[in-house]
Amino acid sequence: MVMALGTYLARSVPMAMTSRRALPPRFVDWLDSVAPAVLGALLAPALFTVNGHLVPPWQNPAFWAAVPSALVAVWKRHLALTLVVGVGTYAVLTWLMT
């Protein structure tokens, strides 16, 4: 219950404080870049390391599975299809590389 309250407060207090006034354009631009930066920070270790060790991309199935996944995501804009392509590609590549 305490965790739920903490999550609720962490999300609702900033929203309540900024809902009645306009944010500076520069701050809005900065906020627009936060999500891609976080996504990149989460993806980079998965795409370039295996078990915490840096490996060449051609030896990492996650790197190669990300390529068709990214193409499908940009082309179709369909989350479920992107997930199916990514997981399927990763499964096939992992099977082929072992």
N, C-alpha and C positions, 0 to 999 in steps of 0.2 A: 504494500500500500504506500509505503514511503517512497519507493522508486517511482510509482505512478504519479504521485504528487510532485516529485522533483521533475519528472519529465514534463508534466503539464505546466508547471511554473516556468520552466526553462523555455518553453515554446510560447506560452500565452503572454507573459510579461512584456517581452519585446514587441509582440504584435499589438498589444494594448497601448504601449507607449508611442508607437509610430503610426497607428491607424488614422489619427485625426489630423496629421500634418504631412506635408509633402517632404520626401527625403531629398537631400541634395543630389543633383544628377551625377556627380562624380561618385558618390556613395552607391547609387543604384548601379552604375557601371561596374564598380568593384564587386558588388553582390552578384552581378551576372557572371563574373569570372570565377566565383567560388566553386560552383558545382563542377565545371570541367577540371579545375585544379584538383579537387578531391577525387574525382573519378580517375584522373591520371595517377595520383598518388596511390590509389588502391590497385590499379591495374599493372603498374610498372613492375612491382616485385613478382607478380604472377607470370608476366610475360617474359621476363629476362632472368629469372632464377629458378632453380629446382633444388628443393631441400635447403634453401638458404645460400646456395652457391651460384655464382654467375655462370651461365652456360651460353654457348653460341645459339642464336635463334634457330638454326637448322636442326638442333638437337632437342628442342623444346616443343612438344606438341601443342601446348597452350598458346604459344606464339602463332603457330600456323592455323590453329582453330580460330583465333581472333580475327584473322584476315577475312575469311568468308562471312564471319559474323558481322563484322563492321560493314562490309559491302551490302549485306542483306538489310542491316539496320538503316543505312543511308538510303538504299533503293526503295525498300518497301515500307519503312516506318511501322513495323508490326513486331511488337515485343515477343509474342509467343513464337512466331516464325524465326526470329533471331535466336531465341533460346534453343529451339529445336536444331537449327543449323549449327550453332556453337557446340552444343552437347554432342550431337551426332558426329560432327567433324572431330572433336576431341577424342571421342570413344574410338573411332576408326583409326585415327593417327596413333593413339596410344597402343592399340592392338598391333598396328603395323611396325611401330618402332621398337617393340619389345621382342 
